[in-house]
Amino acid sequence: VQLQASGGGLVQPGESLRLSCAVSGFTWDYYNIGWFRQAPGKEREGLSCIESSYGGTYVADFVKGRFTISSDIAKNTVYLQMNKLEPEDTAVYYCAIDRNPWGSGYGCFSTGPYDYWGQGTLVTVSS
């Protein structure tokens, strides 16, 4: 199983970025893809996840209204659209896959349920 996160970079406050997570190497029918981030000196925190079964999406309250998750099944890619970025959003962003999700977003924002992780992409928000 491989997850390749990309799209990070240096942006100014208020700008937008779209991260991509290309997934491959599995044939499960039911799974979740999640986005997480980890800032220096802080724990990894869950941002959003999307369910493969019904396309249900969940976004953490602290980024709701600014971050949106979506997927392109044909491209096996999950996106994280990030708008109105703030310096506090500076972090390494990771995508991960949970191959045995409980459904209804349970465990979406926790690192424990996720089985495989991408390498991360750095987002820096600075003027």
N, C-alpha and C positions, 0 to 999 in steps of 0.2 A: 504494500500500500504506500502510495506516495502523495504528499501534499506539497504543492509549491506555491508559496505566498509571494506576491510581487506588488509593485505599485507604490511603495513607500518613497519618501523623498523629503526635501526641505521646502516648506511652504510658510507663508506669512500668516499671522492671525487673521481669521475671517475667511480664509480661502478653503478650497475643497480638495479632496483626494478620493480616488476610488481604488481600493485594494482588490486584488484578484487572488483566488485560491484555486489552482488547478488540481483536481484529484484524479487518481488513476490507480489501477492495480487491484480492484476488488469488484465483486459481483453481488454484493448484498442488495436486497430490495428495500430494506428499512434501516435508515441510519440518520443521524444528525450531523451537520457540519456547523461548527462553532467558531466564532472569532474571539480572541483574547488579546490582552496587551499586558506588557510588563515594563514599567518605568524603572529607572535605576534606583536601587534600594527599596523597591516595593514588591509586593506579591503580585503574581499574575492574576488578573481580574477578567471575568467574563463580560463580554459586550453584547453578543447577539448569537442566535443560532437559527437554523432553518431545518425543518423536517423534510425528509425525502418523500414520505408517504403522501401527505396532503399539502405540502408546501407551507405549513404553518411556520410563522416567524415570531421570534421573541427578541425584544431589545431591552437591555438594562435601563432602568429608570434614569440613571445619571447621564445617559447619552441619548435618551429618547427625544425625538424631535430634531436631532442633528444627524444621527447615524441610521442607515437603512441597509438591511441585508436582502440580497436577491440571488437568484441562480439562473444559469443557462444550462439546462439539462443536455442539450446537444453538444455543448462544449465542455461538459463536466467541470464547470467552473462556478464558484460561488463568489459573490462580490460583497464588499462592504463600502457603501458610499458614505463618506464623512464630510459633512458640511459645517461651516462656521467653526473651523478648527481653532483651538485655543492652545496656548503654550503648555497647559496642563495635559494636553493630549499627546505630548511627546513621549514616545515609548517604542518598544519593539512589538510589532503586531504579529500574532500567530493565528493560524487556522488549524483546526483539529477535527477528527472524526470520531463519533461515538457509534459503534456498530451494534449496540444493544440499547437503544433509547427506551425509556419508559413511556414516552408519549406526553402530550400536553405540556411540553416544555420543561418537564421535571428534570433537574440536573443540568439544564441548559447552560447555566452560568458557572458551574463548578468544574474544576479541572479533572476531578477524579474519574468521572464517567468516560472520558475521552481516551481512546486507545492509541491513536496515532497523531503525530504532530508534524507540522511543517517547520521549516527552518527559521521563519520569522522575517519580517521586513521592517526596516527602521523608518519611523515617521518623526520628523523634527519640525516643530512649529515655533518659529522665531522670527522676529523682525530684524 
